Amino acid sequence: MGGIEIHPSITQLHPDAVLESPCVLSVGLALSKFVDLGAFSYTQGGVWDFVSVGRYCSFATEISIGGHEHPTSWLSSSPFQYNPKMHGWDRVGPVPYGPERPRRHFKGLRQTMIGNDVWIGHRSIIRTGINIGDGAIVGAGSVVTRDVPPYAIVAGAPAKLIRFRFGDWTIRRLQALSWWRYAAWDLRDLDFADVEGTIDQIAERRARGGLAPWAPPRRSAAEIKAFTNLGPTIDEAKRFFGLAIPIEPP
Ligand SMILES: CC(C)(COP(=O)(O)OP(=O)(O)OC[C@H]1O[C@@H](n2cnc3c(N)ncnc32)[C@H](O)[C@@H]1OP(=O)(O)O)[C@@H](O)C(=O)NCCC(=O)NCCS
């Protein structure tokens, strides 16, 4: 609907999840807390928790992002020690804390941040709280346990640096340009394989005022659900998602 595709199998989308058009949440993604997904990003299943994703990101299948940590140096690694509602066991018997020994808190979930133009390979695991920089690539089957710098290619378990995609100078130019601010249709007629030339041309288009940042309304999952339930027309949907723009050549 209107450039934001949420597969019907995704029933756990948090009402506060924020999505930018166009983007795709395809079949089989299990989501717990909230997920922000930037424009031109797509997912293909997996288990995700509390993650913020930039634009133009590509996710392969069966990716786990932000799985909760459990305590490793307490009596047990089990959440029964700090989660009173775990699996409804508080209805079966008293919780194991009280006035003399109040419940301790354990923070097993932190926000995971994924930049723009990131590609994550099949069956990767990204630990909670990790930051993955713009332009980075995570190889298939990796376990990412440390932050990944911009434009790094990392792979393996634990993931290690293979190389950077470009030299320092080009990486700095790409980050300064932040080309992901623009819509894909504003990046027409560029030779993407010639990175330096593409950077020059985008900078030149911008300098002559030929590029406006893509700024669609950021819609929450609750808003999208309420809107979709109204049975809107295609034109109404385009307006709601900010897609009713005339596209002129640069
Ligand atoms: C990470 C990746 C992009 C690297 O591609 P590349 O730059 O062509 O890398 P190379 O094949 O030159 O490999 C470089 C080194 O990294 C190693 N390597 C590459 N991918 C690896 C991976 N996923 N895990 C562990 N090591 C890996 C290679 O064995 C090689 O090691 P060596 O130098 O000791 O021989 C690619 O291997 C990959 O994993 N792609 C993801 C594919 C995928 O998941 N597709 C799903 C559809 S979206």
The ligand as a Gaussian input file, in Angstrom:
#p B3LYP/6-31G(d) Opt

LIG

0 1
 C       31.256000     -10.764000       2.592000
 C       31.182000     -10.865000       1.065000
 C       30.330000      -9.750000       0.502000
 C       32.640000     -10.705000       0.628000
 O       32.736000     -10.785000      -0.745000
 P       34.201000     -10.512000      -1.439000
 O       34.646000      -9.139000      -1.165000
 O       34.061000     -10.933000      -2.864000
 O       35.147000     -11.452000      -0.594000
 P       36.180000     -12.565000      -1.097000
 O       35.436000     -13.701000      -1.724000
 O       37.257000     -11.889000      -1.863000
 O       36.737000     -13.091000       0.287000
 C       37.707000     -12.379000       1.042000
 C       38.057000     -13.205000       2.261000
 O       36.951000     -13.207000       3.162000
 C       36.494000     -14.546000       3.416000
 N       35.033000     -14.517000       3.455000
 C       34.197000     -14.040000       2.507000
 N       32.932000     -14.147000       2.904000
 C       32.957000     -14.737000       4.115000
 C       31.941000     -15.119000       5.037000
 N       30.659000     -14.909000       4.768000
 N       32.331000     -15.644000       6.188000
 C       33.638000     -15.855000       6.474000
 N       34.644000     -15.500000       5.648000
 C       34.303000     -14.953000       4.477000
 C       37.026000     -15.361000       2.228000
 O       37.155000     -16.704000       2.583000
 C       38.333000     -14.677000       1.973000
 O       39.283000     -15.122000       2.917000
 P       40.844000     -15.360000       2.510000
 O       41.333000     -13.987000       2.084000
 O       41.454000     -15.861000       3.777000
 O       40.804000     -16.316000       1.384000
 C       30.575000     -12.221000       0.594000
 O       31.494000     -13.269000       0.792000
 C       29.277000     -12.578000       1.315000
 O       29.252000     -13.144000       2.410000
 N       28.116000     -12.214000       0.692000
 C       26.796000     -12.381000       1.253000
 C       25.918000     -13.232000       0.305000
 C       24.507000     -13.357000       0.824000
 O       24.271000     -13.554000       1.990000
 N       23.574000     -13.235000      -0.067000
 C       22.162000     -13.311000       0.290000
 C       21.313000     -12.555000      -0.682000
 S       21.082000     -10.842000      -0.188000

